[in-house]
Amino acid sequence: MRLAERFLLPIFSSSPAIRSTATTFENRSSSRPSGRPAMREYLDVLSTGGAPQGGTPRPPSEEQIATLQAIFPAATRDQAIAALNSANNNLDGAVQYLLDNQPNTPTVPSS
């Protein structure tokens, strides 16, 4: 009994910790520099390829261009950049773009 009184009583009799108002959702969303809620700003960044709303999208990285050219060896650098730009620098979207917009190349029948 003494052990429980010694360790548990101070825990249950103490007052709860005071929570800072700076960490509440309402204060975080209203203190954004743009005045927009954080989630809306996050979704805007995702949908515009990292550009602020109304801004120009960031250019594709060299790594993204090299990845597309490794997947599509016949694609030129300009085609890879165009695919990334059309997909807001989303690599999966750029791959889909290149799959959908491949030039019609004649297939050689195997004999």
MARGUZA-981144 format. One record per atom (N, C-alpha, C, O): residue in three letters; z, x negated, y. Coordinates in steps of 0.02 Angstrom, whole numbers, plus 50000, padded with zeros to 5 digits. Example, Ala and Ser with C-alpha at 12.3 -4.5 7.8 and 13.67 -1.06 7.14 Angstrom:
ALA503904934049716/ALA503904938549775/ALA503904934049835/ALA504234928849834/SER503544935849888/SER503574931649947/SER503944935550002/SER504024933050057/
//
This chain:
MET500004995949940/MET500005000050000/MET500004995750063/MET499664997350112/ARG500374990550061/ARG500404986250120/ARG499714983050135/ARG499534982250193/LEU499354981450083/LEU498684978450093/LEU498224983350128/LEU497864981450174/ALA498224989550108/ALA497804994650140/ALA498024995650212/ALA497594996250256/GLU498664995950225/GLU498904996750293/GLU498694990850337/GLU498524991550395/ARG498724985050307/ARG498584978950346/ARG497844978450365/ARG497684976450421/PHE497394980250320/PHE496684979250333/PHE496314985550356/PHE495884985250399/LEU496484991250327/LEU496114997350343/LEU496375000950405/LEU495975003850442/LEU497025000750416/LEU497295004350474/LEU497005001850540/LEU496835006050582/PRO496934995350551/PRO496634993150615/PRO495914995450623/PRO495684996750679/ILE495544996050568/ILE494844998150572/ILE494805005450593/ILE494415007250637/PHE495215009750561/PHE495175016850573/PHE495525018950638/PHE495355024150666/SER495985014950662/SER496345016950723/SER496025014150786/SER496205016150841/SER495555009450779/SER495245006650839/SER494715011450866/SER494425015350829/SER494605011050931/SER494105015350962/SER493415012550948/SER493335006550938/PRO492905016850947/PRO492235014450934/PRO491995009750988/PRO492215010051046/ALA491545005350970/ALA491275000551018/ALA490885004251071/ALA490555009151058/ILE490925001751131/ILE490555004751187/ILE489835002451182/ILE489694996451177/ARG489385007151185/ARG488675005651179/ARG488375004751248/ARG488495008851293/SER488004999551256/SER487674998251319/SER487135003451332/SER486785005451286/THR487065005651393/THR486555010551410/THR485865007251416/THR485355010651419/ALA485845000551417/ALA485204997151424/ALA484794997551360/ALA484184996451361/THR485114999151304/THR484744999351241/THR484555006351219/THR484285007151164/THR484695011351259/THR484505018051239/THR483755019051247/THR483435015851288/PHE483485023551207/PHE482775024851209/PHE482545027151278/PHE482015025151302/GLU482935031451308/GLU482735034251373/GLU482665028651425/GLU482185028751464/ASN483135023951427/ASN483095018551476/ASN482525013751461/ASN482205011151507/ARG482395012451397/ARG481845007951381/ARG481185010951400/ARG480755007451427/SER481085017351386/SER480425020251399/SER480315021351474/SER479745021051497/SER480845022751511/SER480745023851583/SER480725017451623/SER480515017451681/SER480935011851593/SER480945005551631/SER480335001251616/SER480314995451637/ARG479835003951582/ARG479225000251569/ARG478864999051635/ARG478855003351678/PRO478564993151644/PRO478214991751706/PRO477664996651722/PRO477534998251780/SER477324999051670/SER476775003551682/SER477005010751691/SER476605015051710/GLY477645012151676/GLY477895018951682/GLY477735023251622/GLY477925029051620/ARG477385020451572/ARG477215024251512/ARG477715022651457/ARG478005017251457/PRO477825027251411/PRO478265025851354/PRO478005019951313/PRO477405018751310/ALA478455016351281/ALA478275010451243/ALA477795011951186/ALA477325008151175/MET477895017451150/MET477465019051094/MET476745020451118/MET476265018351085/ARG476675024051173/ARG476005025451200/ARG475655018951220/ARG475065018051207/GLU476035014451251/GLU475745008051271/GLU475535003951209/GLU475015000751210/TYR475945004051157/TYR475795000451095/TYR475155003251063/TYR474724999451042/LEU475105009751060/LEU474505012851031/LEU473885011351072/LEU473345010351045/ASP473955011151138/ASP473385009551181/ASP473155002451168/ASP472555001151166/VAL473624997751159/VAL473434990851146/VAL473074990251080/VAL472584986651074/LEU473314993951029/LEU472974993750964/LEU472274996650968/LEU471814993950937/SER472185001951005/SER471535005251006/SER471035001751052/SER470435002951045/THR471264997551097/THR470794994151143/THR470714986751127/THR470434983051167/GLY470964984551070/GLY470884977551051/GLY471294972851094/GLY471084967251106/GLY471854974951118/GLY472294970651156/GLY472194971051231/GLY472554967651268/ALA471734974951254/ALA471614975551326/ALA472044981151354/ALA472144986251321/PRO472304980351415/PRO472654985851445/PRO472174991551458/PRO471564990551465/GLN472434997651461/GLN472005003451470/GLN471605002651534/GLN471885001251587/GLY470955003551529/GLY470525002851587/GLY470284995751597/GLY469864994551640/GLY470534990951557/GLY470334984051564/GLY469774982251516/GLY469544986551478/THR469574976151518/THR469054973851473/THR469384971151410/THR469904967951414/PRO469094972351351/PRO469394969851290/PRO469364962251287/PRO468934959151317/ARG469834959451251/ARG469844952151244/ARG469254950051200/ARG469054953851156/PRO468984944151211/PRO468414941951170/PRO468644940551099/PRO469224938851088/PRO468194941151050/PRO468384939650981/PRO468564932250973/PRO468284927951007/SER469024930850928/SER469224923950916/SER468704920350872/SER468324923550837/GLU468714913850876/GLU468254909850835/GLU468404910950761/GLU467954910850719/GLU469044912050745/GLU469234913250675/GLU468924919750649/GLU468684920050593/GLN468934924950691/GLN468634931250671/GLN467874930550661/GLN467594933150613/ILE467554927050706/ILE466824925950701/ILE466664922050638/ILE466204923850601/ALA467044916750625/ALA466924912650565/ALA467044916750501/ALA466684915850452/THR467544921050502/THR467684925250443/THR467104929850429/THR466884930650372/LEU466844933050482/LEU466274937550472/LEU465664933850448/LEU465294936250405/GLN465544927850475/GLN464954923950453/GLN465044921350382/GLN464544920150348/ALA465664920550359/ALA465784918450290/ALA465654924350243/ALA465394923450188/ILE465824930350265/ILE465714936350224/ILE464974938150224/ILE464704940150172/PHE464654937450282/PHE463944939250289/PHE463564932950311/PHE463454931950370/PRO463364928750264/PRO463034922450282/PRO462384923350320/PRO462184918950358/ALA462044928950312/ALA461414930150347/ALA461524932550418/ALA461054932650458/ALA462134934450435/ALA462284936950503/ALA462304931150552/ALA462604925950539/THR462004932150610/THR462024927150662/THR462694927650699/THR463064932550691/ARG462834922750739/ARG463444922750779/ARG463444928850826/ARG463954932150835/ASP462874930150857/ASP462824935850903/ASP462944942550867/ASP463254947050895/GLN462704943050805/GLN462824949250767/GLN463564949950751/GLN463834955550752/ALA463894944450734/ALA464614944650719/ALA465004946650781/ALA465474950650777/ILE464824943950839/ILE465164945650901/ILE465044952950919/ILE465504956450941/ALA464434955250910/ALA464274962350925/ALA464674966950879/ALA464924972150901/ALA464734965150816/ALA465114969250769/ALA465854969450789/ALA466164974750786/LEU466134963750808/LEU466834963550828/LEU466944967450893/LEU467444970950901/ASN466474966850939/ASN466534970551002/ASN466504978050989/ASN466874981951020/SER466064980150944/SER466004987350931/SER466624990150895/SER466764996050899/ALA466994985750861/ALA467584987850823/ALA468234985950860/ALA468764985950829/ASN468194984350924/ASN468784982350963/ASN469164976650930/ASN469784976750927/ASN468794971650906/ASN469064965750874/ASN469454967150810/ASN469864963050789/ASN469324972850779/ASN469624974450715/ASN469164971850661/ASN468584973950656/LEU469414967150621/LEU468984963850571/LEU468724968750519/LEU468144968350499/ASP469154973350497/ASP468924978350448/ASP468374982750477/ASP467884984250443/GLY468464984750539/GLY467954988750572/GLY467304984950581/GLY466754987850576/ALA467354978450596/ALA466754974350605/ALA466384973550539/ALA465774973550537/VAL466754972750484/VAL466434972250418/VAL466064978750404/VAL465494978650380/GLN466384984450417/GLN466054990850405/GLN465434991550449/GLN464914994150426/TYR465484989350512/TYR464914989550557/TYR464324985550530/TYR463754987850530/LEU464464979450505/LEU463934975350478/LEU463654978250413/LEU463054977750400/LEU464074981350373/LEU463824984550312/LEU463364990450329/LEU462844991450296/ASP463554994350380/ASP463165000150399/ASP462524998350437/ASP462055002250437/ASN462514992550469/ASN461954990750513/ASN461574984550489/ASN461294980850530/GLN461564983450425/GLN461184977750399/GLN460444979250405/GLN460224984850393/PRO460044974250425/PRO459324975350429/PRO459044976550359/PRO459294973950309/ASN458534980450358/ASN458214981850293/ASN457844975650270/ASN457314973950296/THR458134972450221/THR457794966450194/THR457494968250127/THR457814971650087/PRO456894966150115/PRO456574967850051/PRO456954964549993/PRO457154958749997/THR457054968249942/THR457394965449883/THR456864962749835/THR456324965749826/VAL457024957149807/VAL456574953949759/VAL456764956349690/VAL457324955249667/PRO456304959749656/PRO456474962049588/PRO456564956149542/PRO456184951349544/SER457064956549500/SER457174951049452/SER456734952149391/SER456674957749366/SER456424946749368/SER455964947349312/SER456284944949249/SER455974945049196/
//
